[in-house]
Amino acid sequence: EGNNLTQGRNLSSGAGTSTAALVISGYYGYLSYAPEVESWNGTSWSEENDVNTARAQGGGCGLTNTAALLFGGESPPHPVSNSATESYNGTSWTILNNLNAGRTQNTGSGSSTSAMTAAGTPSGTTIVETWDGTCWTEVNNLNTGREGRNGAGANNSTGLVFGGRSPYIALTEKYDGTSWTEVADLAGARYNGSSCGTSGNALLAGGNPGSPASEGSITTEEWSDPVYVIKTVTVS
């Protein structure tokens, strides 16, 4: 356990690393959205400039606490599925081009200039979009629609989506830059966990396992993709 956030909240978005991170916007409680942003320096949290549009359950990504992206989510009047995108430069938030499909409970992965978002709601969508630093582009859909924000990836050409609901599922899909392929499932179905990493090495911690719905999971799962190397074999 480390130092607490300055402002408690839930269903927020995040970006960065274990020593340079952001917690972005979120939800104080019913119909009360938090615009606040806090930055982590490896020891403590500091308040930063607010987002332009307060929201919860949106996609967030970025490789540091000075370059991040926020997109989608739900915002007032509750619960509007948002399409707005904002970028952070270490000081302030700037409004950029919208998602093509507004949604909430969507995944976020990649960097502020090369990102991906997948799935979400309404209707447990299969829609996937990639970000090139300027615009969002729809790419091939997931095989299975879901909501729940469990995803990981380093850029807009690689990614993982795992778990989610409705119904609660453990399915994992991997993106190769063109299409999605089902790979090994989570040990347990859940949605709205905290996830990070790449398509080769990722983590999922916590979340809602669905039964009982009022209790959150304390389970952490690690994804590790084997690296295959072609070698020349000589025989005598």
QUIRAFEN-V546371 format. One record per backbone hydrogen bond with DSSP energy under -1.0 kcal/mol. CO is the residue of the C=O (numbers start at 1). NH is the residue of the N-H. If there is no record, write none. Layout:
# QUIRAFEN-V546371
co: [CO | CO]
nh: [NH | NH]
This chain:
# QUIRAFEN-V546371
co: [10 | 11 | 13 | 15 | 20 | 21 | 22 | 23 | 24 | 26 | 27 | 29 | 32 | 32 | 35 | 36 | 37 | 38 | 39 | 40 | 44 | 46 | 55 | 56 | 57 | 59 | 61 | 62 | 68 | 69 | 70 | 71 | 73 | 74 | 75 | 80 | 82 | 83 | 84 | 85 | 86 | 87 | 88 | 92 | 94 | 103 | 104 | 105 | 105 | 109 | 110 | 114 | 115 | 116 | 117 | 118 | 120 | 121 | 125 | 126 | 127 | 128 | 129 | 130 | 131 | 135 | 137 | 146 | 147 | 148 | 150 | 152 | 153 | 159 | 160 | 161 | 164 | 165 | 169 | 170 | 171 | 172 | 173 | 174 | 175 | 179 | 181 | 190 | 191 | 194 | 196 | 197 | 200 | 201 | 202 | 203 | 204 | 205 | 207 | 208 | 212 | 219 | 221 | 223]
nh: [27 | 57 | 24 | 22 | 17 | 40 | 15 | 38 | 13 | 34 | 10 | 32 | 28 | 29 | 51 | 25 | 48 | 23 | 46 | 21 | 41 | 39 | 26 | 74 | 105 | 71 | 69 | 16 | 88 | 61 | 86 | 59 | 82 | 56 | 80 | 75 | 103 | 99 | 72 | 96 | 70 | 94 | 68 | 89 | 87 | 73 | 121 | 148 | 149 | 116 | 62 | 111 | 131 | 109 | 129 | 107 | 125 | 104 | 146 | 142 | 119 | 139 | 117 | 137 | 115 | 132 | 130 | 120 | 165 | 192 | 162 | 160 | 110 | 175 | 152 | 173 | 169 | 147 | 190 | 186 | 163 | 183 | 161 | 181 | 159 | 176 | 174 | 164 | 208 | 205 | 203 | 153 | 225 | 198 | 223 | 196 | 221 | 194 | 217 | 191 | 215 | 206 | 204 | 202]
